[in-house]
Amino acid sequence: MNFRELLINIAENNYLNLFVGIFLCYCGLNEAWGALHEDIRSLNFGAHHGIIVIGLINTFKSLSHIIKGTKT
């Protein structure tokens, strides 16, 4: 296996992408938790809100690939 194939295998690993998505959600929520309601109400969005969205998208995308892969 050459370096290119290794990078492709890492990038396309659904379980790694699921972990990254969950980790991004955790980091974003950890940063935003104290003022999340106030930020949403006043439409004061920061980078941590974007991290939460990216984490959710990554998590759901990975879960859909994992579920499709386990169907027989």
C-alpha positions in Angstrom: 0.0 0.0 0.0 1.5 3.3 -1.0 1.1 6.6 0.7 -1.7 7.8 -1.5 -3.8 4.7 -0.8 -3.2 5.1 2.9 -4.4 8.7 2.9 -7.5 7.7 0.9 -8.3 4.9 3.4 -7.9 7.2 6.3 -10.1 9.9 4.8 -12.8 7.4 3.8 -12.9 5.6 7.1 -16.5 6.0 8.3 -15.7 5.2 12.0 -13.0 7.8 12.1 -15.3 10.3 10.5 -18.0 9.5 13.1 -15.5 10.0 15.9 -14.4 13.3 14.4 -18.0 14.5 14.1 -18.8 13.6 17.7 -15.6 15.2 18.9 -16.4 18.4 16.9 -19.9 18.5 18.4 -18.5 18.1 21.9 -15.9 20.8 21.4 -18.4 23.3 20.0 -21.0 22.6 22.7 -18.4 22.8 25.4 -17.4 26.2 24.1 -20.9 27.5 23.5 -22.9 25.8 26.3 -22.9 28.8 28.8 -24.4 31.3 26.3 -26.0 29.0 23.7 -29.6 30.1 24.3 -28.6 33.8 24.5 -26.5 33.6 21.3 -29.3 32.0 19.3 -31.9 34.5 20.6 -29.7 37.5 19.7 -28.3 35.9 16.5 -24.8 36.3 17.8 -23.1 33.4 16.1 -19.4 32.6 16.5 -17.0 29.9 15.2 -18.0 27.4 17.9 -21.6 27.4 16.5 -20.2 26.5 13.0 -18.1 23.7 14.6 -21.3 22.3 16.1 -23.0 22.3 12.7 -20.0 20.8 10.9 -19.8 18.1 13.6 -23.5 17.3 13.3 -23.3 17.0 9.5 -20.2 14.8 9.7 -21.8 12.6 12.3 -25.0 12.1 10.4 -23.2 11.5 7.1 -20.9 8.9 8.7 -23.8 7.2 10.4 -25.7 6.9 7.2 -22.7 5.3 5.5 -22.2 2.9 8.4 -25.9 1.9 8.4 -25.9 1.4 4.6 -22.8 -0.8 5.0 -24.4 -3.0 7.6 -27.6 -3.8 5.7 -27.7 -7.1 4.0 
